[in-house]
Amino acid sequence: MDVQSRPKVMVAGCFDLLHASHVAFLAKAAAFGDLHVSLGSDQSILRQKGKSPAYSEPVSYTHLRAHEPGRNLVCRLVLEK
């Protein structure tokens, strides 16, 4: 399957404290197509969890980018408001 015909796979989460299970989950999701990650905003995490995230949006995004599972990953920052 060439890159242009690969399906897009969308996952969402806060990925605030990125750990091995997150990385494994993202790798499995990426196996199904080009992975797009929706990263929860600091405000949405505060609303959902009742506490501020340990890392800010830009830091969480940088952590996600550093753990891209495979060459075909398309990881983009999509902040949920």
C-alpha positions as CSV (number, residue, x, y, z in Angstrom):
1,M,0.0,0.0,0.0
2,D,1.6,3.3,-1.0
3,V,1.6,6.3,1.4
4,Q,-1.2,8.2,-0.5
5,S,-3.6,5.3,-0.2
6,R,-3.1,4.6,3.5
7,P,-6.1,5.3,5.7
8,K,-5.9,8.1,8.3
9,V,-6.1,6.9,11.9
10,M,-7.1,9.4,14.6
11,V,-6.5,9.0,18.3
12,A,-7.0,11.4,21.1
13,G,-5.8,11.9,24.6
14,C,-3.9,14.1,27.0
15,F,-0.7,12.1,26.8
16,D,0.5,14.3,29.7
17,L,2.9,11.9,31.3
18,L,3.8,9.9,28.2
19,H,4.8,6.3,29.2
20,A,5.6,3.0,27.6
21,S,1.9,2.0,27.3
22,H,1.1,5.2,25.4
23,V,4.0,4.5,23.1
24,A,2.9,0.9,22.5
25,F,-0.7,2.1,21.9
26,L,0.5,4.7,19.3
27,A,2.6,2.2,17.6
28,K,-0.3,-0.2,17.2
29,A,-2.6,2.5,16.0
30,A,0.1,3.6,13.5
31,A,0.1,0.1,12.0
32,F,-3.4,0.8,10.6
33,G,-2.5,3.9,8.7
34,D,-1.1,7.4,9.0
35,L,-1.5,8.3,12.6
36,H,-3.0,11.7,13.6
37,V,-2.9,12.5,17.3
38,S,-5.4,14.9,18.9
39,L,-3.7,16.3,22.0
40,G,-6.0,17.7,24.7
41,S,-5.4,21.3,25.7
42,D,-4.3,22.2,29.2
43,Q,-7.8,23.6,29.8
44,S,-9.6,20.4,28.6
45,I,-7.3,18.3,30.9
46,L,-8.1,20.6,33.8
47,R,-11.8,20.3,33.1
48,Q,-11.7,16.5,32.7
49,K,-9.3,15.5,35.4
50,G,-9.8,18.4,37.9
51,K,-6.1,19.2,37.9
52,S,-3.6,20.9,35.7
53,P,-1.4,18.7,33.5
54,A,2.1,18.0,34.7
55,Y,3.5,19.3,31.3
56,S,2.1,22.1,29.2
57,E,0.7,21.5,25.7
58,P,4.0,22.3,23.8
59,V,6.0,20.0,26.1
60,S,3.5,17.1,25.7
61,Y,3.5,17.7,21.9
62,T,7.3,17.5,21.9
63,H,7.3,14.3,23.9
64,L,4.8,12.8,21.4
65,R,7.0,13.8,18.4
66,A,10.1,12.3,20.1
67,H,8.3,8.9,20.3
68,E,7.0,8.6,16.8
69,P,6.5,4.9,16.3
70,G,7.6,4.4,12.7
71,R,8.4,6.2,9.6
72,N,4.8,6.7,8.3
73,L,3.6,8.5,11.4
74,V,1.9,11.8,10.8
75,C,1.7,13.4,14.3
76,R,0.2,16.8,14.3
77,L,-0.9,19.0,17.2
78,V,-4.7,19.4,17.3
79,L,-5.8,21.1,20.5
80,E,-9.2,20.3,21.8
81,K,-10.8,23.4,23.3
